[in-house]
Amino acid sequence: MDLTQEFEQAIADSKLLPEKPTNDVLLKIYSLYKQATEGDFSGEMPSNPFDIVGIAKANAWKEQGGKPKEEAMKEYISLILQLKK
């Protein structure tokens, strides 16, 4: 199985985790997914200062900046595998 196939499998597995991850872990999953699929953050920060979730997601993705897509895929796969246990 190549990296893309493993990544796709991890995406499917992420929807079937035995326990709901903490918010911090969910942000990590989100940010690695976005980095792996879209690359560095390119959008705008939410303009509503009360959009706490949107701001947290944007900041988490920005923290992944500069990370190659393949590395983000590997980290995503590894994280999902840990959560499946």
C-alpha positions in Angstrom: 0.0 0.0 0.0 1.5 3.4 -1.0 1.4 6.5 1.2 -1.8 7.9 -0.5 -3.7 4.7 0.0 -2.5 4.5 3.7 -3.7 8.2 4.1 -7.1 7.4 2.6 -7.4 4.4 4.9 -6.5 6.6 7.9 -9.2 9.1 6.9 -11.8 6.3 6.8 -10.5 4.9 10.1 -10.7 8.4 11.7 -14.5 8.2 11.4 -14.6 4.9 13.3 -12.4 5.7 16.4 -13.4 3.8 19.5 -13.4 7.0 21.6 -14.0 10.7 20.7 -10.6 12.4 20.8 -10.1 15.5 22.9 -10.4 18.9 21.3 -6.6 19.3 21.1 -6.3 16.0 19.3 -9.2 16.9 17.0 -7.3 20.1 16.1 -4.2 18.1 15.4 -6.1 15.7 13.2 -7.7 18.6 11.3 -4.5 20.5 10.9 -2.5 17.5 9.6 -5.4 16.7 7.2 -5.5 20.2 5.8 -1.7 20.4 5.5 -1.6 17.0 3.7 -4.4 17.9 1.3 -4.1 21.6 0.7 -0.6 22.6 1.9 0.2 25.7 3.9 -2.7 27.8 5.3 -3.8 30.2 2.6 -7.2 31.4 3.8 -8.1 34.3 6.0 -8.5 34.3 9.8 -12.1 34.4 10.8 -13.2 38.0 11.2 -15.6 37.3 14.0 -13.6 37.4 17.3 -16.2 35.1 18.8 -15.6 32.4 16.2 -13.4 30.5 18.7 -13.6 27.2 16.8 -12.7 28.8 13.5 -9.8 30.7 15.0 -8.5 27.6 16.7 -8.7 25.6 13.5 -6.9 28.3 11.5 -4.1 28.6 14.1 -3.7 24.8 14.3 -3.3 24.6 10.5 -0.9 27.6 10.4 1.3 25.8 13.0 1.8 23.1 10.3 3.1 25.6 7.9 6.2 24.6 5.9 5.6 20.9 6.6 5.7 18.8 3.3 2.5 17.1 2.4 4.0 13.7 2.6 5.3 14.3 6.2 1.8 15.6 7.2 0.3 12.4 5.7 2.7 10.2 7.7 2.0 12.1 10.9 -1.8 11.9 10.3 -1.6 8.1 9.7 0.6 7.6 12.8 -1.8 9.7 14.9 -4.9 7.8 13.7 -3.2 4.4 14.3 -2.4 5.5 17.9 -6.0 6.5 18.5 -7.3 3.2 17.1 -5.6 1.3 19.9 
